[in-house]
Amino acid sequence: MRVLVVEDDFLSRNILRDLVSEYGICDIAVDGEEAIMAFDLAWEDGAPYDLIFMDIQMPGTNGLEAVRRIRALETERGINGEREAKIVMTTALGDPKTVFEAYNQGGATSYVVKPITREKIAAEVRRAGLID
C-alpha cells in the first residue's frame, strides 16, 4: 500500500508518518501544492497512492482545494470508484461546516479529528477497505 501524508506542521507530519508507515510505503508533502504534484507523479510512475491523509488547514493551497484538484486529476485519467485514492481529511477543527465541505464539495472519503492516534489510523485504514 502507498500512503501520502500531507501536513504543514513538522511535528504532526512526523507523528502521522510514523503511525501510517506500518501499513506501507509512506511519503510526505508539506502543503496542498506538493500533495497534488506527488499524487500526479505517483500515477505517472505507475505507483498511485492508495490512501492520503490530508490536513484541512494549510497555508497556500489548503486541504479542501488540494482534494478537489486531486479528484479532478482522477477524473481526467478516467479513475473512479474503487480505483480512486481514499482521502482522509485531518483536522483540529470540530467545525461541522468544514467537515461538510470536505465530504460534499471536496470528495473526501472520511475525516479524523486531531489528536490522531494509532487506533484512529487503524480504524480509517480498515474503513477504507485497505486492511481486514
C-alpha positions as CSV (number, residue, x, y, z in Angstrom):
1,M,0.0,0.0,0.0
2,R,1.2,3.5,-0.8
3,V,0.2,6.4,1.6
4,L,0.7,10.1,1.3
5,V,0.7,12.2,4.4
6,V,0.0,15.9,3.8
7,E,0.6,18.1,6.8
8,D,2.2,21.5,7.2
9,D,3.2,21.2,10.9
10,F,6.5,19.4,11.3
11,L,5.7,17.5,14.5
12,S,2.2,16.5,13.4
13,R,3.6,15.4,10.0
14,N,6.3,13.2,11.6
15,I,3.9,11.6,14.1
16,L,1.3,10.8,11.4
17,R,4.0,9.4,9.1
18,D,5.2,7.1,11.9
19,L,1.7,5.9,12.6
20,V,0.8,5.1,9.0
21,S,4.2,3.7,7.9
22,E,3.3,0.3,9.4
23,Y,0.7,-0.1,6.6
24,G,3.0,0.5,3.7
25,I,5.3,2.9,1.9
26,C,4.7,6.4,3.2
27,D,5.6,9.7,1.5
28,I,5.1,13.2,2.9
29,A,4.1,16.5,1.5
30,V,4.2,19.8,3.4
31,D,1.3,21.6,1.6
32,G,-1.5,21.2,-0.9
33,E,0.6,22.0,-4.0
34,E,3.2,19.5,-3.1
35,A,0.5,16.9,-2.5
36,I,-1.0,17.5,-5.9
37,M,2.4,17.1,-7.5
38,A,3.2,14.0,-5.6
39,F,-0.2,12.5,-6.5
40,D,0.3,13.3,-10.2
41,L,3.9,11.9,-10.2
42,A,2.8,8.7,-8.5
43,W,0.2,8.0,-11.2
44,E,2.8,8.8,-13.9
45,D,5.2,6.4,-12.3
46,G,2.5,3.7,-12.2
47,A,2.5,3.5,-8.4
48,P,-0.5,5.6,-7.3
49,Y,-1.4,6.3,-3.7
50,D,-4.0,4.1,-2.1
51,L,-4.5,6.4,0.9
52,I,-4.0,10.1,1.5
53,F,-4.2,11.8,4.9
54,M,-4.7,15.5,4.1
55,D,-4.7,18.3,6.7
56,I,-7.5,20.7,6.0
57,Q,-5.9,23.9,7.2
58,M,-2.6,24.7,5.5
59,P,-1.1,27.9,4.1
60,G,-1.3,28.4,0.3
61,T,-3.4,25.6,-1.2
62,N,-5.4,24.2,1.7
63,G,-6.5,20.6,2.0
64,L,-10.0,21.1,0.6
65,E,-8.7,22.7,-2.6
66,A,-6.0,20.1,-2.9
67,V,-8.6,17.3,-2.7
68,R,-10.8,19.0,-5.3
69,R,-7.8,19.2,-7.7
70,I,-6.7,15.6,-7.0
71,R,-10.3,14.4,-7.7
72,A,-10.2,16.4,-11.0
73,L,-6.9,14.7,-12.0
74,E,-8.5,11.3,-11.3
75,T,-11.5,12.3,-13.5
76,E,-9.2,13.4,-16.3
77,R,-7.5,10.0,-16.1
78,G,-10.8,8.1,-16.0
79,I,-10.1,6.9,-12.5
80,N,-13.2,6.3,-10.5
81,G,-14.9,4.0,-7.9
82,E,-12.5,1.6,-6.2
83,R,-9.5,2.9,-8.1
84,E,-9.8,6.4,-6.5
85,A,-7.5,7.2,-3.7
86,K,-9.1,7.0,-0.3
87,I,-8.7,10.5,1.2
88,V,-8.9,11.1,4.9
89,M,-9.1,14.7,6.0
90,T,-7.3,15.5,9.2
91,T,-8.4,18.5,11.3
92,A,-8.1,20.1,14.6
93,L,-11.4,21.7,13.9
94,G,-14.7,20.4,15.2
95,D,-16.4,22.8,12.7
96,P,-19.3,20.9,11.0
97,K,-19.2,23.3,8.1
98,T,-15.6,22.4,7.2
99,V,-16.3,18.7,7.5
100,F,-19.4,19.1,5.3
101,E,-17.3,20.9,2.7
102,A,-14.7,18.1,2.8
103,Y,-17.3,15.5,2.0
104,N,-19.8,17.1,-0.2
105,Q,-17.7,19.6,-2.1
106,G,-14.2,18.2,-1.8
107,G,-14.6,14.5,-2.4
108,A,-13.0,13.3,0.9
109,T,-13.6,9.7,1.9
110,S,-13.7,10.5,5.7
111,Y,-12.1,12.6,8.3
112,V,-10.2,12.3,11.6
113,V,-10.1,14.9,14.4
114,K,-6.7,15.6,15.9
115,P,-5.0,14.4,18.0
116,I,-4.5,11.4,15.8
117,T,-3.9,8.1,17.5
118,R,-2.8,4.6,16.3
119,E,-6.4,3.4,16.9
120,K,-7.9,6.2,14.8
121,I,-5.5,5.4,11.9
122,A,-6.3,1.6,12.1
123,A,-10.0,2.4,12.0
124,E,-9.7,4.6,9.0
125,V,-7.5,2.1,7.0
126,R,-10.0,-0.6,7.9
127,R,-13.0,1.5,6.9
128,A,-11.3,2.3,3.6
129,G,-11.2,-1.4,2.9
130,L,-7.4,-1.5,2.7
131,I,-6.9,-4.0,5.5
132,D,-9.1,-6.6,7.2
